[in-house]
Amino acid sequence: MQYTVRFILLLILASATRSIFAEPDALLAQFAKAHQTRPDSVRPLAKRLGTRLHEREGQTLVPVIVKRETQNLPSFLSRLTAVNAVVDSTSRSWIRLLVPIQNLEQLFQGFPNTPLQAPYPTRSETNGYGPVVSESVALTWADGYQAGNLIGSGVKVAVVDLGFKKLSDAAAAGELPSDALSRAIDYTGANNVQTVTQHGTGVAEHVADMAPGAEIYYLKVSDQVDLQNAADYIASEGIDIANHSVAWLLSSYYDGTGTVNDIINDSHDTDGVFWTISAGNAAQKHWRGIWLDADSDSVLEFSSGDEGMEMTSGTTSFISLYLNWDQYYSGSKADLDLYLLDKNGTTVASSTIRQRNNTAPYEAIGYDPNNPAGSDAGPPYRIEVRHKSGTVTGLDITLFSFNNDFEHVITEASVADPASAPGAFTVGAVAYTNWNGFNPAVRSYSSRGYTTDGRLKPDLVAPDNTTSLTYGVSTGTSFSAPTTAGAAALLLSETPSLSNTQIRDILYNNAIDIRAVGLDGDSGYGKLQLPLIDSDGDQLDNVAELGLGTNPLDSDSDGDGLDDGEEVNTYLTDPLDSDSDDDTLSDGDEISAGTDPLDADSDDDGLNDNVDPLPNTPNIADGDVNQDSVLDTADLLLMQRIMLGITSPDNNQLAHGDVFPAGAPDGIIDLRDLLNVTQDIQVP
């Protein structure tokens, strides 16, 4: 499994709306400790954990998030001034501080009863428009909408991401609208959306391929302050759809609660925004279980008797580990510690913050085996979780990594946040090359459900491994999610009154079930498939017309008087050829006349329909007008009555009596026919 990884750490308070954490979290504590023991290791550590440190005037600044009401504390500003900290950004609920790394401990002391947290780990889930078009357009039947001039016009879509490097390049190449930069906002304080990562640009390309007429907004975020501000902007601008292909860890127990999920849920429920969220690429980088310690040595058993879980990939570059447990809303917490050991059993990294009643229930390790702080005998590395205090009976525990596959993989419940949010439409991935195969497999890395609280996720799966300018091959659920956002934009362009729940239901109802029969935690409702549409009302859907080469906006592509659907489904004629049998009569005229538009000589009499006055009646021309098998004066008398207009001939009488010109009947019985028949009659 190969895919591109982009890491940026986003800031979040783990359900701080319900719990108060009175101590700095495990991440801030690690940064402070690293600065004290080995100052040159802080930046590499932050990078391994995904935290974006700031640089201003030669100082390294750490982002710290506090609740908005913290500003009401006595001497709030003077406390910040004392440690040279500044307010960098605010949202409705949060404040982002920037604190010099050397002053972190002083900040902790200055706000002893205030919840302080570093950004939580996040990951861009990277594993139609312009010259490079994603294969998803045709596979999901979006091409039928585009052919019907339903291209997302009038629909606003926000791509909320960690960065948009090469955005101007993509716009200049025609892969994104030319006004892309005018709709780009940087909430991170860098004042430049084209930094950090090109991930958002690649994501936006997939939206544009599906819905080339949509108005796309490019919103760069780095933490929950930014995310909330972006959500507020989305509401104020009347943006209909938002895509967020980013996974956040430690923000909750992946149960739909917590700060990040609350932002998405509120935007969905209150503002009516349809949020597409990548499921994540962590199925092989996840373990979950109930505390097991059969030998009572206070060390977790990941599997019966196995207290040290090895990692099966990624240990030659860097290692990231994120442990949390289901006590976010518990007053009394277990205190667990996380350790990384080398092949000799020597601890090379650890996270050992003390979890007390108001402390966040998580630990995290970032370790670079190529730059060890001390003795390191190398791989295989193994993970240990040790119990220090508190009750662990029945405790539900989860371990994630961004980089490393685990020995004891548990794929179930590997969706992180906000993929676990009830307000998220969560999208997993199937390789586009397998899309039309029988019961195609979900990508091995595509995160699975159900959520830790038992709700269905993902909602469905969409193609990945698709083509874009920015990435070439775009692998990961990061690209299946915006494909779905583009599909939603097409539905809205067809029916602008649709609500976000109606869009959801349409996608559910049209998904193609794969994997286990019915709903399942691998693929949700199944494969993304847009409903077929028939723009010209010819009983031939647009996708079928594209395959045939007919015009989806013209019910009669060849102008022969027959609808394309009639030609294909009823008469089996060529909807692109007005004269399918090349007899110079249009298919429509032949149908009206009752002749066969697929046979130039409908009655098989040797005369093509276009020169046959009786194309449905074989031309016999034997003079036996009364059809008694005898050529006599009775035939002459009947011909005379026809000539005089006393009797109107039927087709059979004409077929027998129209004998002149020979081989080229003219469709009437006249004197020349009478004379020719007279010569053939033997009078007694």
N, C-alpha and C positions, 0 to 999 in steps of 0.2 A: 504494500500500500504506500503510494507516494503522493504527497500533496504539499502545497506551500503553506507555511505557517507564519502568521503575523501575530505578535504578542504586544498587547498594551494593557496595562493594568488600569481598570476603572474603579472609581471610588464609590463605596456604598456603605451604608450602615445596615447591619443585618437586623431587619425588623425593628429598628430603633423606635418605631411608632408604638411598640408594645413593651419593649424591654429597655432597661437603662443599664449600660455597661459602664461601670465607674472607673475602669482601668483602661489604659491603652491596649489595643488589640495585639495579637501575636505578631502581626506584620510590623507595626510601629516599634514594638519592643525589640524585634530583630534588627531593625535599622539602627536604633539607638545603641544596642549592644555592639553591633558591627563597627560603628563609628568609634566606640570606646576602645575596642580591642584591635581593630585593624581598619583604619579609616579608608585605605585604598580599596577595600572590598565592598564598600557600600554600593557604589554604582553597579558593579557586576551583579551583586546580590539583587538589587532592585530590578535589573534587567531580567534576571532569571525568573523572578517572581512576577514580572510583567508590569512593574510600577514605573510610570514616567516621572522621573525627577525633573525639576526645573532648574535652569541655570540663569542667574541674573547677577550682573556685576561681579562675576567671579565666584559667586556663592552657590552652593548646592542646596536647593530648597525642596523640602518634602511636603507633598500635599496632605493635609489633615482635614477631615470633615467633621463638623459639629452641627448639631441641630440649630435651626434658625433662632429659637428662643434663647440660645446661649448668649446672644448679643445683649440680652436684658440683665445679665449678671452684673453685679456691682463691679465697676472698674474694668469692664471687659476690654476696652481699647488700651487702657494703661497696662493691663496684663500682657497684651500682645506686644505692645511697644517694649516692654521689659525684656522680651526674648527676640526682638527684631522680627516678629511675625507680622504678616499683612493679610488682610481680607482680599482674596484674589477674585472670588465670584460668589454670587448668592442665587438661590432659587426660592420658591415659595416656602420650602421646608428646610433648606440646608444652606450652610456656609462652607466654602472651601478656603482654608487658610494655607498659606505657604510659610513654612518654618525652616530656618537654617538648620541643617542636619546637626550641627554642634550644639544647638539649643533645644533639641527634642526633650531631653530629660528635664530641663527647666520648664518647658511647656507642661509636662506631666505634673510637675509640682505646683505650677500656677493654676491649674484647673483640676484639683484633686477629685472632685465629685462630678466631673463632666465626661460624658461618653466621647472618646476620641478614637477615630479609626482611620487607618490608611486605606487607599483604594483597594478594593477586592480584585483578585485575579480575574481577568477576562481574556477571551480568545476570539479572534476573528476566525470563523469556521471555514477556512479556506482549505482545504486539503487540495434580431429583427431590424436592430437599427444600424444603418451604415453598412459598409462593405463586409464586415464580419458579423455573421448572424448565428446565434445559438441554435443548435439542433432542436432545442425544446420547442421552438415555434411550430414546427411541423408535427412533432410527436404529440403535442398536447392539443392539436387542432386550432391553435391560435392563428395559423395562416388563413383559416377560413374566415375568421373575423376580419383580419386585415384585408382580405380580398373583397369583403363586403363593406369596406370603408369604415369599419369599426376598429379604430386604432388607439382608443384611449383618449380621444380629443375631449377636452373639458374636464378631465379627471386629474387631480393633483396627487402625486405620490412623493413621499419623503423617504430618502435613504438616510438612515441614522447610523453612523459608522464611526470608526476610530480615525480615519484619515482618507484623503482623496488625492494622493500623489498622482500625477499625470492626468489630472482632470482636464486641464487645458489641451493636452495632447489628444485625448480621446474626443474632445469636442472639435478640435481642428481636423481630425481624421474623419469626422462625420459619424462617429460611433455614439455620440451623445449630442443633444441639441446645442447649437452654437452659443446659446445664452447661458450655458451651465454655470459659469462663474458668477453671474448676476443673481443666481438662486442659491448660492453657497454661503453658509454661515458657520463660523468657527466659535463654538462655545467654550473652548478649552483655555482661552487666554493667549494662544499663540498668534492669533490674528492672521492665520494662513491655513486654509483647509488643505493645501497641497503639501502636507508634511505627514510624518509618522509612518504611513502605509498607503499603498495603492489599492488596498482591499475595497474600500468604498466605491472607487471608480469601477472596478471589475463588477461589483454587485450592481451598480447603476446600469451598466451595459446590458445586463440581463433583463432588467425592467424595461429598458428602451427597446430591446429586441422584441419583446412580447407586445408592448404597447407603445409604438413609436410616436403616437400623438399625445401622450401624457405629458403634463408639466411636472418635471422632476426637480425636487429640492434636495440639496446636499448638506446635511447637518452633521458637523463633526463634534463628537463628545468624548469625554475621558472619564467621567465619574457620574454619580447620581445627581449632583448639582446640575451638570450639563444635560443629563437625560431628562430631568424634570423641566428645565428651561426649553429644551427641544420639544417636549410634549406640549407645553403651553403654547409655543409658537405654532405647532401643528394645529392646535385648536383655534387659535386666533386667525390663522390664514385659511381655515376651512379645508384643510388637506384631508382627503378621503382615506388614503391608504398610507401605511408606514411600514418599512422593512428594517429589521434590525438583525443582522447576521453576526451576532456577537453572543458568546456564552459567558456568563458571570458565575463565579464560584464563591461559596461561603456566605452569600447574601441571605440565604435561608436554608432550610433543610429540603429544598427542592420540592416544596409542597404547595406552591402557588402563593405563598405569603412573602413578607419581607419587602424591603424598600423598592428594589427594582421591579418586582412583580406588581407592587402596589401602583407604581407609576403607569405601567402598561395597562393594568386592570382599570384604573381610573380613566385613562384616555379612551379605552374601549367602551366602558360602561357609560361614562358621562358625556364624552365628546363624540361618540359614535365612530371612532377611527377603527379601521380594519388593520390589525397588526399581523404581518407575517414574520415569523421568527424561525431562524435555523435551529434544527433539533440539536445540533452539535456533532462533533466527530470523536466522541469520547467512549464509544461502546467497548473498546479494547483497553481503555485506560481508566477503568472504574471497578471498584469493589464495594459491595454493601453487605452487611450482615448484622446479626444480633451478637452482643458480647458473648464470647465463648472462651472459657479458661478452665479446661478440665483438670489441669494439674494445680490450680490455685496458686500460680506464681505471679499473678498480676500482669501477665503478658497476654495480649489478645491472640487467639488462634484464628488465622484467616481461613483455614480449613482444619478439619480434625487433626490435632497433633502438630500442625505447622504454624509456628509462632513467627516465622520470618518469611515474608513474601518477597520473592525475587522479581526483578523487572526484566522483561524479555526484549526490550528495544530501547534505544535512545540513551544508553548509559555511557556512551563515549563522548557525548556533547554536553548536555546539561540535564539536570534532574529537577523536576518540580512536583511537589506533593502537597495535597490539600485535604486535611482531615477535618470532618465535622460530625456532630452527632445531634440527635433529635431532642435537644433541651433548650431551644431558643426561647421558649416561653415558660420555662420551669424556674421557679424561685431557687431551688436547690439543684446544683449542678455537679456532675462527676468531673473530676480533674484528670484528663488524659494527656499524655505526652507522646510526641512523634519523634522517632529516631531513624536515621539512615546509617547502616553498618556496611563496612567493606567485607571482602571475602574472608577476612580473618576474624570478623566479629567486632572490629573496632569501630566505635561511633565516629563518623566523619561529619555528621550534621545532626542538629536536633532542633525541636521547637517545644519549649517547656514552660510556656506561660501558665500561671496559676489561674485555673477557672474557679471563680467564686460565684456567689449568687447572682451578681450583676455583670459577669464577664462573658464575653461571646464564646460559645462552645465550638471553638475550632483552633487548629494548629496548622502551620504551613512551613515547608522547607523549600529553599532554592539552593542547589548545590552544583558547582562546576567541577567535575572530576579532573579537568585539565589544569585547575588552579586551586589545589587543596590548601586549606589553612594549616593543616598539620599532617600527621601520618595517614597515609591512604594506600592500602595494599591493592586497591583496584577492584574490578568486578569479579564475580557477580555481586552486585549490591543487593541488600535486602532491607525491608522495611519492618520496623517493630512499633507497636502501639502499647504503651505501658499505662497501667492504672495507678494513680497516686492516691486518690481519695474520692469519697462520694459513692453513691449507689450506682452500680452498673448492671444490676439484674434486669434483663430484658431490654437493655439499651441498644437502640438502632444507630448504626455507625456507617458512615460513607467515606470512601477514600477516592480522590480523583488525581489525575495527573494531566498536564497539557502535552507532555513529551514522551511519556514512557508507558509501554504496554505492560500489563501485570501478569504475573504467573497465574493467579487465581482470579480470572476475569468474571465479573458479574455484569452482563450487558443490560439486564433489566434495571429500570429506573436510572439510566445514565443520562437522561436529559437534565441539564442544569437550568439556571435562570437566565432570561425570563421565559425560556421554552416551557417551563412548568406552569406558567401563569394561566389561569382560566381565560383571561382576555387575549391570549396569544393564539394565533393559528400557526401551529408548529409543524415544520416541514422536514421530513427526512429525505434520503437520497437513494436513487437507483441509477446505475450507470446508463447513459443514454444508449449505449451500444447493446444493452440487454433489454431495453424498454419494451420492445414488441415481441420478446421471446415468451415462451410459456412460463407463467408464474415466476417472473424474474426475481432474483434475490435482492434484498435490500443491502446496500453497501455494508461491509463488515464493520466499518468505523462509524456508521450513522447511529447516533445515540437512540436508545430504545426507551420505551415506557414500560409499564405505566409509571405515573409519578409516585413519589414516596407515600402520598396519601390516597393512592389508588385510582386516580383519574386517567382517562385515555390520553396518551401522547405517543407518538406524534399524531397530528390530525390526518395527515396523508403524506405521501412521498412524491417527489418530482425529480426530473432528470438532473444529473450532474455529469462531470467529465466533459462538459460542453465547451464550445469555442467562444473566445472573446479576444479582443485586441490586447487588453491589458495583461491577461494571464496566458494567452494562447489556449491551453487546456485548463479549464476551470473546474477543479475537483473539490468536492466538499459540500456539505449542506448549506454553506454560505451562498451557493448559487442556485440550489433548488428552491430556497425561500423567495428570492426576488423574482424567479420565474413565476411563482405562485402569485406574488404581488402584481405582476404584469397581467396575469390571467384575470385577477380580480378587477383590474382597471378596464379590461375589455368588457367584462360583464356590466360594469358601471356605464361604459360608453353606450352599451346597448339599452340599458334600463337605468337612467340616472337616479331614479327614486329608491334604488335598493339600499337597505340598511346593512350594517356590518354583519348582523346575524343572518340576514337573507342571503348575502354573498356566501357566508359560511355554509348555509344549508344547500345552496346550489352546488357548491364544490363537493360537499359530502354526497349528495344524491347522484352526482355524475362520476364520482371516482370509480375506478375499476378495481374490484377486490383482487388482492394477491396474497400470497403466503397462506396463513391459516384462513379457513373459511370464516367470513364475517370480520368483525373488528378485532384487531390484535395490536400488541404493543410494539411490533416491528414496523408495520406500515399504516397503522390507523385504519382509515376507511379505504385505503388502497392508493392506486396511481392517480395523479392529477389528470383529469380529462375534461376539457370544456365541452358543454353541450353543443351539438351540431346545430348550425343555423342555415336557413335557406333565404338569402337576401332577396332573390327575385321571385320567390313563390312558385318555382317551377317543379316542385316535388323532387328536386335534386339538391342535396346539401352542398354548401360552399366547398368543403374539403373534397367531395367527390368531383365537383366541377373543376377544381384545380388539378386533380389527377387526370381528368379527361381533356383538359385544356379549353373547356368552355368558359363563358363569361358569367361569373356568379351574379353579376348585376343586370344581365339580360336573359330573360326567360327563353328566348328563341335565338340562340347564338348564331345559327346559320341562316336565319330569316326565311325558313321554309314553311312557316305557319304552324309548326308543331313546337310545343314546349320541350326544352331539353330533357326534362324528366320523363315526358311521354316517349320521346325517342329512345331513351336508354332503357326504361323500365317496361314499356308496353309494346312498342313497335320494333325495338331492337335495331333501329336505324342509327346512322351516324349523326350526332348532334352538331358536328362541325362540317357536314356535307349536306347541302340542301337537296341533292339528288343522289341518294345512296346507291341506286342501281344504274346510274348513268344513262337513263333513257330520255333525258331532257325534260322530264316531268318532275316537279318538286315533290318531296316526300309528302308535304301537306296536301298538295293537289291529288296525289295518288290515294291518300287515305280518304279524302273527300269523295273521290270517284270510285272507291272500293277496290282499286287495284293494289297489287303488292309492291310496296316501295323498295323491296329488296330483290325484285325479279323484273327485269326489263320486259319480259314477255309473260305477263301474269297468267294468260290462259294457254300458254304453250302451243300456240297455233302458228309459230314461225314469224309472227308479226310483233315488233316491239310495241309497247303500250302507246308510245307517242304517235305511231302511224296507224294504229289499230282502232277503227271506229267502234269496235266492240271489244275492248281490251279484256273483258271478263268472260267473253263467250268465244270459244274457238271458231275461227272463220272456216266453214265447210265448203261453201260456194259450189254446191252440187245441183242447185235448182229445185230440190225437193222441198218447196216452201211449206207444204202442209205436213211434211215429215211422216209420210206413210210408206216410205221406202220404195215408192214407185214414182218415176218421173213421167207425168202425163199431163193431159189438158187441164186437169183439176188444179195443177200447180200454175199453169198459165192463167187460168181464170182468177185465182187468188192474187197473182201478181198484178193483173189488170185492176182489180178492186183496190189494191194498195196504191197503185199509180194514180188512180182517180180520186184517192182520198176517202173512199168509202170505208176502208178498213185501215186501222193503224197497226203496223206490224210490231210484233214483239221481237226481242233480241234473237231468239232462235230462228224466227222466220227470216230476219235480216241476214243472219249468219248463213242460211241456206240459199237465199235468193240474190244476195249481192255478189254476183259472179264477175262483174266487169268494173274496172279493169282487172284482168287476171293477176292474182297475187298482190293486188294493191286495192282492196275494196275501199269504196268511198262512203259507205255508211248509208246508202239509199238504194231503193229498188226503182229503176227507171226504165225507159224504153230500151236502152242498150242491154240491160240485164234481161229484159223480156225476149229480145231478139236472139241473144245467145242461148237462152234456155230453149226457145222454139226450135233452133237448129238441132238441139240434142234430143228432141222428142220424135219418136216414130209414130206417125198417125196411121191407124189401121186403114 
